Amino acid sequence: MSALDLTRGDLIRTLKRIGRRPAVEDAVRATAESLAARIAETGVTAQASRRGEGDYVVTVTGPGLFAREFGGVDRAPQPVIGPAIDAERDS
């Protein structure tokens, strides 16, 4: 089967099967935990949580986080999430 033969449904099923592999699960978990740690270093709360096989989410909370990330009328942004993602990607 070539890539051109895959339908959207086939691709989704294939990606779900890949997520069940221990090496993929471990890599996704490690990346989520590393990203959460980088974000937490900036003084906000960040936690990596497993939602399913190969499926992790990083939840970020903190007072004024939206205004800090995007800025506001009275202050310039001091983003923490975007730079943490960029640093994770570059490492």
N, CA, C and O atoms as CSV, one atom per row, in Angstrom:
chain,resi,resn,atom,element,x,y,z
A,1,MET,N,N,0.840,-1.168,0.000
A,1,MET,CA,C,0.000,0.000,0.000
A,1,MET,C,C,0.890,1.237,0.000
A,1,MET,O,O,1.843,1.322,0.775
A,2,SER,N,N,0.586,2.170,-0.847
A,2,SER,CA,C,1.342,3.424,-0.901
A,2,SER,C,C,0.632,4.480,-0.070
A,2,SER,O,O,-0.515,4.300,0.337
A,3,ALA,N,N,1.319,5.569,0.173
A,3,ALA,CA,C,0.726,6.669,0.924
A,3,ALA,C,C,-0.509,7.208,0.214
A,3,ALA,O,O,-1.447,7.681,0.857
A,4,LEU,N,N,-0.505,7.137,-1.095
A,4,LEU,CA,C,-1.654,7.630,-1.851
A,4,LEU,C,C,-2.882,6.757,-1.667
A,4,LEU,O,O,-4.007,7.216,-1.866
A,5,ASP,N,N,-2.675,5.492,-1.285
A,5,ASP,CA,C,-3.796,4.579,-1.104
A,5,ASP,C,C,-4.498,4.760,0.245
A,5,ASP,O,O,-5.619,4.287,0.433
A,6,LEU,N,N,-3.851,5.430,1.162
A,6,LEU,CA,C,-4.437,5.601,2.487
A,6,LEU,C,C,-5.593,6.592,2.452
A,6,LEU,O,O,-5.493,7.666,1.860
A,7,THR,N,N,-6.664,6.219,3.082
A,7,THR,CA,C,-7.765,7.160,3.245
A,7,THR,C,C,-7.588,7.854,4.587
A,7,THR,O,O,-6.744,7.461,5.392
A,8,ARG,N,N,-8.364,8.854,4.816
A,8,ARG,CA,C,-8.288,9.568,6.091
A,8,ARG,C,C,-8.511,8.608,7.261
A,8,ARG,O,O,-7.783,8.656,8.253
A,9,GLY,N,N,-9.508,7.744,7.147
A,9,GLY,CA,C,-9.800,6.777,8.205
A,9,GLY,C,C,-8.651,5.808,8.426
A,9,GLY,O,O,-8.316,5.483,9.565
A,10,ASP,N,N,-8.044,5.345,7.333
A,10,ASP,CA,C,-6.898,4.445,7.450
A,10,ASP,C,C,-5.747,5.133,8.168
A,10,ASP,O,O,-5.084,4.530,9.012
A,11,LEU,N,N,-5.514,6.395,7.831
A,11,LEU,CA,C,-4.431,7.144,8.448
A,11,LEU,C,C,-4.677,7.314,9.946
A,11,LEU,O,O,-3.764,7.139,10.753
A,12,ILE,N,N,-5.892,7.651,10.311
A,12,ILE,CA,C,-6.224,7.818,11.732
A,12,ILE,C,C,-6.032,6.502,12.480
A,12,ILE,O,O,-5.448,6.492,13.564
A,13,ARG,N,N,-6.508,5.403,11.923
A,13,ARG,CA,C,-6.337,4.098,12.581
A,13,ARG,C,C,-4.866,3.727,12.707
A,13,ARG,O,O,-4.452,3.167,13.722
A,14,THR,N,N,-4.084,4.031,11.699
A,14,THR,CA,C,-2.650,3.730,11.735
A,14,THR,C,C,-1.956,4.548,12.811
A,14,THR,O,O,-1.144,4.017,13.568
A,15,LEU,N,N,-2.267,5.826,12.884
A,15,LEU,CA,C,-1.656,6.679,13.904
A,15,LEU,C,C,-2.042,6.233,15.314
A,15,LEU,O,O,-1.221,6.307,16.227
A,16,LYS,N,N,-3.273,5.773,15.502
A,16,LYS,CA,C,-3.687,5.265,16.819
A,16,LYS,C,C,-2.896,4.017,17.186
A,16,LYS,O,O,-2.501,3.842,18.339
A,17,ARG,N,N,-2.666,3.154,16.210
A,17,ARG,CA,C,-1.873,1.932,16.488
A,17,ARG,C,C,-0.441,2.288,16.847
A,17,ARG,O,O,0.147,1.668,17.734
A,18,ILE,N,N,0.124,3.272,16.174
A,18,ILE,CA,C,1.495,3.693,16.470
A,18,ILE,C,C,1.582,4.209,17.901
A,18,ILE,O,O,2.560,3.938,18.598
A,19,GLY,N,N,0.567,4.950,18.347
A,19,GLY,CA,C,0.555,5.486,19.697
A,19,GLY,C,C,0.541,4.428,20.780
A,19,GLY,O,O,0.877,4.715,21.929
A,20,ARG,N,N,0.159,3.210,20.434
A,20,ARG,CA,C,0.126,2.114,21.405
A,20,ARG,C,C,1.503,1.481,21.626
A,20,ARG,O,O,1.691,0.719,22.575
A,21,ARG,N,N,2.444,1.790,20.769
A,21,ARG,CA,C,3.775,1.210,20.920
A,21,ARG,C,C,4.479,1.828,22.125
A,21,ARG,O,O,4.446,3.045,22.306
A,22,PRO,N,N,5.118,0.996,22.952
A,22,PRO,CA,C,5.765,1.505,24.170
A,22,PRO,C,C,6.787,2.609,23.899
A,22,PRO,O,O,6.860,3.571,24.664
A,23,ALA,N,N,7.557,2.497,22.857
A,23,ALA,CA,C,8.575,3.512,22.571
A,23,ALA,C,C,7.928,4.851,22.241
A,23,ALA,O,O,8.420,5.898,22.662
A,24,VAL,N,N,6.835,4.825,21.497
A,24,VAL,CA,C,6.129,6.060,21.149
A,24,VAL,C,C,5.481,6.642,22.393
A,24,VAL,O,O,5.570,7.845,22.641
A,25,GLU,N,N,4.830,5.793,23.173
A,25,GLU,CA,C,4.211,6.240,24.432
A,25,GLU,C,C,5.253,6.912,25.318
A,25,GLU,O,O,5.008,7.994,25.853
A,26,ASP,N,N,6.402,6.285,25.474
A,26,ASP,CA,C,7.467,6.841,26.319
A,26,ASP,C,C,7.981,8.174,25.778
A,26,ASP,O,O,8.232,9.102,26.547
A,27,ALA,N,N,8.137,8.270,24.468
A,27,ALA,CA,C,8.646,9.510,23.863
A,27,ALA,C,C,7.647,10.654,24.022
A,27,ALA,O,O,8.038,11.779,24.332
A,28,VAL,N,N,6.380,10.376,23.813
A,28,VAL,CA,C,5.356,11.417,23.942
A,28,VAL,C,C,5.253,11.860,25.398
A,28,VAL,O,O,5.151,13.055,25.674
A,29,ARG,N,N,5.280,10.911,26.330
A,29,ARG,CA,C,5.227,11.244,27.756
A,29,ARG,C,C,6.425,12.092,28.155
A,29,ARG,O,O,6.273,13.102,28.843
A,30,ALA,N,N,7.615,11.687,27.727
A,30,ALA,CA,C,8.830,12.425,28.078
A,30,ALA,C,C,8.796,13.850,27.530
A,30,ALA,O,O,9.211,14.788,28.211
A,31,THR,N,N,8.310,14.012,26.319
A,31,THR,CA,C,8.218,15.350,25.727
A,31,THR,C,C,7.223,16.211,26.497
A,31,THR,O,O,7.504,17.376,26.780
A,32,ALA,N,N,6.070,15.655,26.838
A,32,ALA,CA,C,5.064,16.410,27.591
A,32,ALA,C,C,5.600,16.803,28.964
A,32,ALA,O,O,5.406,17.936,29.405
A,33,GLU,N,N,6.274,15.874,29.642
A,33,GLU,CA,C,6.821,16.176,30.965
A,33,GLU,C,C,7.938,17.218,30.885
A,33,GLU,O,O,8.038,18.088,31.749
A,34,SER,N,N,8.762,17.133,29.867
A,34,SER,CA,C,9.835,18.106,29.682
A,34,SER,C,C,9.269,19.492,29.404
A,34,SER,O,O,9.750,20.485,29.951
A,35,LEU,N,N,8.256,19.560,28.561
A,35,LEU,CA,C,7.618,20.840,28.254
A,35,LEU,C,C,6.970,21.424,29.503
A,35,LEU,O,O,7.099,22.620,29.763
A,36,ALA,N,N,6.279,20.600,30.272
A,36,ALA,CA,C,5.657,21.081,31.508
A,36,ALA,C,C,6.711,21.620,32.468
A,36,ALA,O,O,6.492,22.643,33.116
A,37,ALA,N,N,7.844,20.946,32.564
A,37,ALA,CA,C,8.919,21.410,33.449
A,37,ALA,C,C,9.482,22.747,32.979
A,37,ALA,O,O,9.734,23.633,33.795
A,38,ARG,N,N,9.681,22.901,31.667
A,38,ARG,CA,C,10.189,24.176,31.131
A,38,ARG,C,C,9.225,25.322,31.435
A,38,ARG,O,O,9.647,26.413,31.819
A,39,ILE,N,N,7.950,25.070,31.264
A,39,ILE,CA,C,6.954,26.104,31.519
A,39,ILE,C,C,6.898,26.423,33.011
A,39,ILE,O,O,6.802,27.590,33.389
A,40,ALA,N,N,6.956,25.403,33.859
A,40,ALA,CA,C,6.890,25.616,35.307
A,40,ALA,C,C,8.063,26.455,35.813
A,40,ALA,O,O,7.938,27.139,36.829
A,41,GLU,N,N,9.188,26.409,35.124
A,41,GLU,CA,C,10.350,27.217,35.518
A,41,GLU,C,C,10.062,28.714,35.440
A,41,GLU,O,O,10.780,29.513,36.041
A,42,THR,N,N,9.024,29.100,34.709
A,42,THR,CA,C,8.701,30.521,34.545
A,42,THR,C,C,7.786,31.036,35.648
A,42,THR,O,O,7.433,32.215,35.649
A,43,GLY,N,N,7.395,30.178,36.584
A,43,GLY,CA,C,6.585,30.614,37.712
A,43,GLY,C,C,5.102,30.352,37.589
A,43,GLY,O,O,4.332,30.789,38.446
A,44,VAL,N,N,4.677,29.656,36.555
A,44,VAL,CA,C,3.274,29.255,36.453
A,44,VAL,C,C,3.191,27.758,36.714
A,44,VAL,O,O,4.214,27.075,36.764
A,45,THR,N,N,1.997,27.258,36.876
A,45,THR,CA,C,1.810,25.834,37.138
A,45,THR,C,C,1.593,25.110,35.810
A,45,THR,O,O,0.756,25.514,35.003
A,46,ALA,N,N,2.343,24.051,35.595
A,46,ALA,CA,C,2.200,23.252,34.373
A,46,ALA,C,C,2.267,21.780,34.751
A,46,ALA,O,O,3.118,21.366,35.538
A,47,GLN,N,N,1.362,21.000,34.182
A,47,GLN,CA,C,1.298,19.580,34.503
A,47,GLN,C,C,1.011,18.775,33.246
A,47,GLN,O,O,0.128,19.123,32.462
A,48,ALA,N,N,1.761,17.700,33.060
A,48,ALA,CA,C,1.511,16.774,31.949
A,48,ALA,C,C,0.586,15.679,32.447
A,48,ALA,O,O,0.801,15.115,33.520
A,49,SER,N,N,-0.448,15.378,31.664
A,49,SER,CA,C,-1.412,14.342,32.031
A,49,SER,C,C,-1.666,13.433,30.841
A,49,SER,O,O,-1.715,13.885,29.697
A,50,ARG,N,N,-1.826,12.157,31.122
A,50,ARG,CA,C,-2.126,11.179,30.071
A,50,ARG,C,C,-3.628,11.156,29.825
A,50,ARG,O,O,-4.422,11.048,30.761
A,51,ARG,N,N,-4.010,11.258,28.549
A,51,ARG,CA,C,-5.424,11.174,28.183
A,51,ARG,C,C,-5.757,9.846,27.530
A,51,ARG,O,O,-6.919,9.443,27.487
A,52,GLY,N,N,-4.747,9.172,27.025
A,52,GLY,CA,C,-4.964,7.903,26.342
A,52,GLY,C,C,-3.647,7.401,25.797
A,52,GLY,O,O,-2.590,7.959,26.089
A,53,GLU,N,N,-3.712,6.348,25.006
A,53,GLU,CA,C,-2.497,5.761,24.449
A,53,GLU,C,C,-1.792,6.757,23.534
A,53,GLU,O,O,-2.335,7.176,22.512
A,54,GLY,N,N,-0.568,7.128,23.923
A,54,GLY,CA,C,0.203,8.076,23.127
A,54,GLY,C,C,-0.411,9.458,23.077
A,54,GLY,O,O,-0.124,10.229,22.161
A,55,ASP,N,N,-1.255,9.785,24.050
A,55,ASP,CA,C,-1.987,11.053,24.043
A,55,ASP,C,C,-1.796,11.748,25.395
A,55,ASP,O,O,-2.369,11.337,26.404
A,56,TYR,N,N,-0.992,12.795,25.396
A,56,TYR,CA,C,-0.726,13.563,26.603
A,56,TYR,C,C,-1.094,15.016,26.362
A,56,TYR,O,O,-1.046,15.506,25.234
A,57,VAL,N,N,-1.458,15.689,27.430
A,57,VAL,CA,C,-1.791,17.101,27.374
A,57,VAL,C,C,-0.998,17.820,28.458
A,57,VAL,O,O,-0.780,17.273,29.539
A,58,VAL,N,N,-0.571,19.038,28.172
A,58,VAL,CA,C,0.094,19.871,29.170
A,58,VAL,C,C,-0.894,20.979,29.532
A,58,VAL,O,O,-1.302,21.772,28.683
A,59,THR,N,N,-1.266,21.014,30.806
A,59,THR,CA,C,-2.193,22.020,31.314
A,59,THR,C,C,-1.390,23.097,32.025
A,59,THR,O,O,-0.571,22.797,32.893
A,60,VAL,N,N,-1.624,24.348,31.658
A,60,VAL,CA,C,-0.881,25.476,32.225
A,60,VAL,C,C,-1.877,26.421,32.887
A,60,VAL,O,O,-2.864,26.826,32.272
A,61,THR,N,N,-1.613,26.769,34.143
A,61,THR,CA,C,-2.470,27.705,34.862
A,61,THR,C,C,-1.609,28.701,35.630
A,61,THR,O,O,-0.459,28.417,35.968
A,62,GLY,N,N,-2.167,29.838,35.890
A,62,GLY,CA,C,-1.474,30.847,36.676
A,62,GLY,C,C,-2.241,32.142,36.646
A,62,GLY,O,O,-2.963,32.414,35.686
A,63,PRO,N,N,-2.100,32.950,37.683
A,63,PRO,CA,C,-2.808,34.228,37.713
A,63,PRO,C,C,-2.378,35.126,36.557
A,63,PRO,O,O,-1.187,35.322,36.315
A,64,GLY,N,N,-3.355,35.660,35.857
A,64,GLY,CA,C,-3.064,36.582,34.759
A,64,GLY,C,C,-2.354,35.941,33.585
A,64,GLY,O,O,-1.707,36.637,32.802
A,65,LEU,N,N,-2.461,34.627,33.446
A,65,LEU,CA,C,-1.707,33.926,32.405
A,65,LEU,C,C,-2.064,34.428,31.001
A,65,LEU,O,O,-1.177,34.628,30.171
A,66,PHE,N,N,-3.344,34.630,30.738
A,66,PHE,CA,C,-3.734,35.073,29.401
A,66,PHE,C,C,-3.115,36.427,29.087
A,66,PHE,O,O,-2.558,36.626,28.007
A,67,ALA,N,N,-3.212,37.368,30.039
A,67,ALA,CA,C,-2.639,38.701,29.820
A,67,ALA,C,C,-1.121,38.621,29.708
A,67,ALA,O,O,-0.512,39.345,28.921
A,68,ARG,N,N,-0.516,37.743,30.494
A,68,ARG,CA,C,0.941,37.599,30.428
A,68,ARG,C,C,1.356,37.053,29.060
A,68,ARG,O,O,2.324,37.524,28.463
A,69,GLU,N,N,0.628,36.075,28.581
A,69,GLU,CA,C,0.979,35.426,27.316
A,69,GLU,C,C,0.748,36.345,26.118
A,69,GLU,O,O,1.571,36.389,25.203
A,70,PHE,N,N,-0.356,37.071,26.120
A,70,PHE,CA,C,-0.750,37.848,24.943
A,70,PHE,C,C,-0.671,39.355,25.137
A,70,PHE,O,O,-0.794,40.109,24.171
A,71,GLY,N,N,-0.469,39.801,26.364
A,71,GLY,CA,C,-0.415,41.229,26.621
A,71,GLY,C,C,-1.798,41.801,26.847
A,71,GLY,O,O,-2.798,41.084,26.811
A,72,GLY,N,N,-1.839,43.053,27.072
A,72,GLY,CA,C,-3.108,43.724,27.317
A,72,GLY,C,C,-2.972,45.192,26.982
A,72,GLY,O,O,-1.950,45.632,26.456
A,73,VAL,N,N,-4.005,45.939,27.289
A,73,VAL,CA,C,-4.012,47.367,27.013
A,73,VAL,C,C,-2.894,48.056,27.783
A,73,VAL,O,O,-2.251,48.975,27.276
A,74,ASP,N,N,-2.669,47.600,29.018
A,74,ASP,CA,C,-1.720,48.294,29.890
A,74,ASP,C,C,-0.330,47.665,29.969
A,74,ASP,O,O,0.534,48.168,30.688
A,75,ARG,N,N,-0.104,46.566,29.236
A,75,ARG,CA,C,1.235,45.975,29.304
A,75,ARG,C,C,1.538,45.104,28.097
A,75,ARG,O,O,0.648,44.552,27.450
A,76,ALA,N,N,2.814,45.005,27.827
A,76,ALA,CA,C,3.283,44.177,26.708
A,76,ALA,C,C,3.274,42.700,27.137
A,76,ALA,O,O,3.371,42.402,28.328
A,77,PRO,N,N,3.162,41.800,26.193
A,77,PRO,CA,C,3.181,40.380,26.558
A,77,PRO,C,C,4.552,39.945,27.067
A,77,PRO,O,O,5.585,40.479,26.663
A,78,GLN,N,N,4.533,38.971,27.956
A,78,GLN,CA,C,5.731,38.290,28.434
A,78,GLN,C,C,5.447,36.795,28.301
A,78,GLN,O,O,5.255,36.108,29.304
A,79,PRO,N,N,5.421,36.295,27.082
A,79,PRO,CA,C,4.983,34.918,26.867
A,79,PRO,C,C,5.889,33.886,27.526
A,79,PRO,O,O,7.104,34.056,27.617
A,80,VAL,N,N,5.251,32.807,27.983
A,80,VAL,CA,C,5.989,31.694,28.581
A,80,VAL,C,C,5.764,30.402,27.801
A,80,VAL,O,O,6.660,29.560,27.725
A,81,ILE,N,N,4.593,30.241,27.230
A,81,ILE,CA,C,4.263,28.969,26.581
A,81,ILE,C,C,4.971,28.830,25.232
A,81,ILE,O,O,5.619,27.815,24.975
A,82,GLY,N,N,4.852,29.836,24.374
A,82,GLY,CA,C,5.493,29.781,23.057
A,82,GLY,C,C,6.993,29.579,23.143
A,82,GLY,O,O,7.522,28.694,22.470
A,83,PRO,N,N,7.708,30.372,23.953
A,83,PRO,CA,C,9.151,30.163,24.068
A,83,PRO,C,C,9.525,28.780,24.621
A,83,PRO,O,O,10.538,28.207,24.220
A,84,ALA,N,N,8.718,28.251,25.530
A,84,ALA,CA,C,8.996,26.913,26.067
A,84,ALA,C,C,8.841,25.850,24.976
A,84,ALA,O,O,9.636,24.915,24.892
A,85,ILE,N,N,7.816,26.005,24.150
A,85,ILE,CA,C,7.621,25.058,23.043
A,85,ILE,C,C,8.780,25.156,22.053
A,85,ILE,O,O,9.294,24.136,21.594
A,86,ASP,N,N,9.193,26.380,21.725
A,86,ASP,CA,C,10.317,26.566,20.819
A,86,ASP,C,C,11.600,25.946,21.381
A,86,ASP,O,O,12.354,25.302,20.652
A,87,ALA,N,N,11.842,26.143,22.676
A,87,ALA,CA,C,13.039,25.577,23.308
A,87,ALA,C,C,12.990,24.057,23.300
A,87,ALA,O,O,14.014,23.404,23.098
A,88,GLU,N,N,11.807,23.488,23.517
A,88,GLU,CA,C,11.653,22.023,23.506
A,88,GLU,C,C,11.922,21.495,22.102
A,88,GLU,O,O,12.572,20.463,21.934
A,89,ARG,N,N,11.423,22.204,21.101
A,89,ARG,CA,C,11.606,21.795,19.713
A,89,ARG,C,C,13.077,21.833,19.313
A,89,ARG,O,O,13.545,20.986,18.553
A,90,ASP,N,N,13.808,22.832,19.836
A,90,ASP,CA,C,15.211,23.010,19.486
A,90,ASP,C,C,16.156,22.068,20.238
A,90,ASP,O,O,17.315,21.908,19.855
A,91,SER,N,N,15.659,21.449,21.304
A,91,SER,CA,C,16.555,20.575,22.091
A,91,SER,C,C,16.630,19.168,21.550
A,91,SER,O,O,17.340,18.330,22.106
